[in-house]
Amino acid sequence: MGTNHNAPGKHVRVIVQPGDCGLETILTLVGQSPRMVGLKSVDSECKRVHRLPTLLESIDLEHIFYPISKNPVYMAAEKARLHPSCAVPAALLKGMEISLDLAVPKNTSAIYEIL
């Protein structure tokens, strides 16, 4: 049984738990083809995050790996005026990788401690 190269990627839900702002974000991604993934919906109380789908409808596999300064996800985040330390762009990219079978759905986290 071979790989179906015409099959779209996976549908993925990404739940981003924010820090100080407290504005949880739920991103829904849809695999449009083996090389293309789209941002289907954004559920968040953050008005800036809600701008992302209009700035970034879909992304091609190649662009996922562009450096941060040229990456379409981070460029859209900048245009949407997201806070520089907002976790949403990184979570969005990871979700896109999962949708295209480039990464496994393993949770990430950061723990901050004052020493």
Solvent accessible surface area in square Angstrom, and as a share of the most:
residue,aa,sasa,rsa
1,M,250,1.12
2,G,71,0.68
3,T,107,0.62
4,N,98,0.50
5,H,144,0.64
6,N,135,0.69
7,A,40,0.31
8,P,80,0.50
9,G,16,0.16
10,K,101,0.43
11,H,119,0.53
12,V,20,0.11
13,R,164,0.60
14,V,22,0.13
15,I,97,0.49
16,V,12,0.07
17,Q,124,0.55
18,P,41,0.26
19,G,65,0.62
20,D,159,0.82
21,C,85,0.51
22,G,55,0.53
23,L,55,0.27
24,E,72,0.32
25,T,2,0.01
26,I,46,0.23
27,L,0,0.00
28,T,32,0.19
29,L,0,0.00
30,V,31,0.18
31,G,3,0.03
32,Q,92,0.41
33,S,35,0.23
34,P,54,0.34
35,R,116,0.42
36,M,62,0.28
37,V,0,0.00
38,G,1,0.01
39,L,11,0.05
40,K,132,0.56
41,S,50,0.33
42,V,17,0.10
43,D,91,0.47
44,S,12,0.07
45,E,142,0.64
46,C,26,0.16
47,K,168,0.71
48,R,99,0.36
49,V,3,0.02
50,H,85,0.38
51,R,100,0.37
52,L,1,0.01
53,P,34,0.22
54,T,112,0.65
55,L,73,0.37
56,L,11,0.06
57,E,128,0.57
58,S,45,0.29
59,I,5,0.03
60,D,27,0.14
61,L,40,0.20
62,E,95,0.42
63,H,60,0.27
64,I,6,0.03
65,F,125,0.52
66,Y,77,0.29
67,P,84,0.53
68,I,120,0.61
69,S,93,0.60
70,K,129,0.55
71,N,3,0.01
72,P,33,0.21
73,V,1,0.00
74,Y,59,0.22
75,M,88,0.39
76,A,3,0.03
77,A,6,0.05
78,E,136,0.61
79,K,136,0.58
80,A,0,0.00
81,R,154,0.56
82,L,18,0.09
83,H,123,0.55
84,P,133,0.84
85,S,90,0.58
86,C,38,0.23
87,A,55,0.43
88,V,6,0.03
89,P,6,0.04
90,A,54,0.42
91,A,22,0.17
92,L,0,0.00
93,L,22,0.11
94,K,64,0.27
95,G,1,0.01
96,M,0,0.00
97,E,38,0.17
98,I,19,0.10
99,S,0,0.00
100,L,16,0.08
101,D,102,0.53
102,L,76,0.38
103,A,26,0.20
104,V,101,0.58
105,P,108,0.68
106,K,149,0.63
107,N,145,0.74
108,T,112,0.65
109,S,104,0.67
110,A,67,0.52
111,I,146,0.74
112,Y,193,0.73
113,E,132,0.59
114,I,178,0.90
115,L,200,1.00
